[in-house]
Amino acid sequence: MRLTILGGGGFRVPLVYRALLEDPTESVSEVVLYDTDPRRVAVIAEVLTHLARDHRAPVPVRVARGLDEAVAGADFVFSAIRVGGTAGRIRDERIPLAEGVLGQETVGAGGVLYGLRTIPVAVRIAERVAALAPGAWVINFTNPAGMVTEAMSRVLGDRVIGICDSPVGLVRRAARAAGADPAAFGAGRVGYDYVGLNHLGWLRSLTVEGAEVLPRLLADDAALGSFEEGRLFGGEWLRTLGALPNEYLHYYYFRRETLGSVRDTPQTRGEFLDRQQGGFFERAAAAGGPDAAYALWERTRMEREETYLAHSREASGGWQRDSHDLEGGGYDRVALALMHAIVGDSGTRLILNVRNGATVPQLAPDAIVETVCEVTAAGAHPLSCTPLREDQLGLMLQVKAVERAAVEAAVGTDDRAALRALALHPLVDSPAVAARILERAAKEA
C-alpha cells in the first residue's frame, strides 16, 4: 500500500513515519514525499533515514519531483501543506492584531485568511488525485482542516476525510482524569459523544465500561485540574457548560483574556515557529548526515510541544504541559488508525471531519462536521448524536456560515463572500475591520 505525503518537508512528517515503523501490520509498503521546498524535504528525508536505520523492516521512502508523480497510483494521500509557509502565517496573525482582533492560524480572521490562500491549492490537489489516483483516499490535515476538507469534498466527495488530534487528545485526557485505565481506550471500553466543527466542538458524554462518568468528572475540581482543558476553562465554567470544550474554544469563551495575552507578548506563534523551524532546517542542512538531522529535529520538536497554546495557557493562569502530552502529534496515530479501518473494513470509531449527512439536521448534508464516525472499507460514516444545546448549535451555525463563505470566495464563485466570511466571524467585531483586514492582506500578499 503506497502512502503519499504532500507537504513532505513538514516538520511533523517524522511522527507519521515513526508511527508507520511501529505499525505491527506493516501495511504501508512505500512512502512518497512531495514538497515545493527541496531543501526542507531533503532534511526531513535525512531524519527518516535515521529513524529507519535500526528497524528490521523499514518502510522505503521516495522523494517525488512533482505533484503528479507523487499522487499517481497512491492508495492514500496525506495532505499536510502550508501554503505561504510560516511567513504567510505571520501575516495571518499580525494583520488582524493590528486591527485589535485575534490573529490565529485556524481561528478568527487569521483562519479565514489562511483558508482563502490555501483552498485554491487544495482544490487543485483534489483534482489531480481524482485524475491520477481515483481510488485513493485523501486524509486531510491541512489547516483550517474543516474548511479545506469541505472545499476538497466538492471534487472528491466522501473520499476526502479530515483529521485532527485535538478531539482524541481531549477524550484521552478526560478518560485518564476520570480514572480510566489508559488501556481501556485502545480496547474500545471508553465511549464518547463529540460533535462540532474542526477546532470548535464539545465532548458531551464520556462512558467507561458503559457507565457515564462526565458529570462526576465535571464536579471534581481536583480531577479537572489534572488535565489541559480542565485548567484552560476552569471548573466553574465547565460545569456551567455541562460539557468539555475543545481547547480551541478558549479563543471564543475567553477572547478578551487570550487577545490580551497575545498582544502582550513580543512574538506571535507564527513568529516563534518561523525562527525555530527556520533555524532547524538551516542547521540540519549544514550539519550533514541523518544522525545530526535527527538530533536537531528531536530537540526542536520538544521545544515546539512545550510551547503549544502558550498564549491560552498564560491567559488561564500560566502552567506547563504534562509530560504525556509532549510525545508530539497524535494526528499521526489518527491517520494510521483511519487507514487501518478502511483497509481492514473494521468498523472502528474515530472522531473525524466528514460530510454531515443528517447528523446535525440544521446544517446542510454536504457541510463538513467533526464528529464520531464508524469507519469501514466504504469510508467514514457519521453516527447520530443527541441534539445540540442552543449555544452550541448557534456557534456552529455561525462559524459554518463563515467557512462556507470562505470556500465560495476562494473558488471564485462569489466576489462578496470574502468580506462576508470575515465580517460574520464571531471574533471579528465590525464589517469595517473586516474590510481593512482584507485590503491589507491583499497588499501584503
Secondary structure, 3 states (H helix, E strand, C coil): CEEEEECCCCCCHHHHHHHHHCCCCCCCCEEEEECCCHHHHHHHHHHHHHHHHCCCCCCCEEECCCHHHHHCCCCEEEECCCCCHHHHHHHHHHHHHHCCCCECCCCHHHHHHHHHHHHHHHHHHHHHHHHHCCCCEEEECCCCHHHHHHHHHHHHHHHEEECCCHHHHHHHHHHHHCCCCHHHHHCCCEEEEEEEECCEEEEEEEEECCEECHHHHHCCHHHHCCCHHHHHHCHHHHHHHCCEECHHHHHHHCHHHHHHHHHCCCCCHHHHHHHHHHHHHHHHHHHCCHHHHHHHHHHHHHHHHHCCCHHHHHHCCCCCCCHHHCCCCCHHHHHHHHHHHHHHCCCEEEEEEEECCCCCCCCCCCCEEEEEEEEECCEEEECCCCCCCHHHHHHHHHHHHHHHHHHHHHCCCCCCHHHHHHHCCCCCCCHHHHHHHHHHHHHHC
